[in-house]
Structure formats: C-alpha cells, structure tokens
Amino acid sequence: MTWIVMTSSAKMPSSCRGNYRNVALVKLTPEYAAAGLVPKMISTRAKGVEKLSVRGPLNVGKTARAAYQSQLAWAEAEADRLNREQEAA
C-alpha cells in the first residue's frame, strides 16, 4: 500500500466559527511503504512523501454531506483505487 489518506487541523482566522480540517492523499516512498511508516506532517518536505494532493480547509459539519466528510470518503476511495491499480500492474 503506497497511497494513504492523512488529515490535519486547518489554521483559520479567529473570525471563522466551526471546525475546519485538511484532507490529503499521499503517495509514500517505497522505503516508507515497506517499513509501514507514516509521515509526521502533510508536506512535500516530509520524509517518505513522494506525491501529495491536499484538499482544504474543509468545514467538518455535522452530516455526511459536509465538505470534510465527502472529501474524506473521496480520498479513501481514490487511495483504494490507486493501490489496486498498482498491485495489478
């Protein structure tokens, strides 16, 4: 498994009410994937990160239709699809 989904808190101004988070689709380097390690931060500068796609800041909301939940579901499905494609190749 070389594609994983990571989340983090989003930095927002104090005038924004509610909770905001980031969702990232991360491709790990082969060394990190083989060792089962996870990067410590969502950044292209983090050790073990080969590719990165960040979505956010997203409002967490209270329902499954909220931006955060829908992007999290998309990212998990996309990671599964990419991992299956890689295994098939």
C-alpha positions in Angstrom: 0.0 0.0 0.0 1.7 3.2 -1.1 -1.2 5.6 -1.2 -2.6 6.7 2.2 -5.1 9.3 3.4 -4.0 11.8 6.1 -5.9 14.6 7.9 -4.8 17.6 9.9 -6.3 20.6 11.6 -6.6 23.7 9.3 -5.3 27.1 10.5 -8.2 29.5 10.2 -8.6 33.1 11.5 -10.4 33.5 14.8 -13.4 35.1 13.0 -14.3 31.7 11.4 -16.6 29.7 13.6 -16.7 25.9 13.4 -14.1 23.2 12.9 -12.0 23.1 9.7 -9.7 20.3 8.7 -7.5 19.3 5.7 -7.6 16.0 3.8 -4.5 14.8 1.9 -3.9 11.9 -0.5 -0.3 11.0 0.0 2.0 8.6 -2.1 4.7 7.1 0.1 8.2 6.3 -1.0 8.9 2.5 -1.3 11.1 2.6 1.8 8.3 4.1 4.0 5.7 1.8 2.5 7.8 -1.3 3.1 8.5 -0.3 6.7 4.8 0.6 7.4 5.7 4.1 8.4 3.5 7.2 8.2 4.9 10.7 7.5 4.7 13.1 10.5 3.2 16.0 8.6 1.3 16.8 5.4 4.0 18.4 3.3 6.1 17.6 0.3 9.1 18.2 2.6 8.2 15.4 5.0 10.3 12.2 4.9 8.6 9.4 3.0 6.3 11.6 0.8 6.6 11.1 -2.9 3.4 12.9 -4.2 0.8 14.9 -2.4 -2.7 16.2 -3.1 -4.2 18.4 -0.4 -7.9 19.4 -0.1 -8.8 22.0 2.4 -9.6 23.8 4.6 -12.9 22.0 4.8 -15.8 22.6 7.2 -16.3 19.5 9.3 -20.1 20.0 9.7 -22.5 17.5 11.4 -23.8 15.4 8.5 -22.3 13.1 5.9 -22.9 15.8 3.2 -20.4 18.2 4.8 -17.3 19.1 2.8 -14.9 17.3 5.1 -16.8 14.0 5.2 -17.4 14.0 1.4 -13.7 14.7 0.6 -12.5 12.2 3.2 -14.7 9.5 1.5 -13.4 10.5 -1.9 -9.8 10.4 -0.8 -10.2 6.9 0.8 -11.9 5.6 -2.4 -9.2 7.1 -4.6 -6.4 5.6 -2.4 -8.0 2.2 -2.6 -8.4 2.5 -6.4 -4.8 3.7 -6.9 -3.4 0.9 -4.6 -5.4 -1.7 -6.6 -4.1 -0.4 -9.9 -0.6 -0.5 -8.6 -1.0 -4.1 -7.4 -2.4 -5.2 -10.7 0.5 -3.7 -12.7 
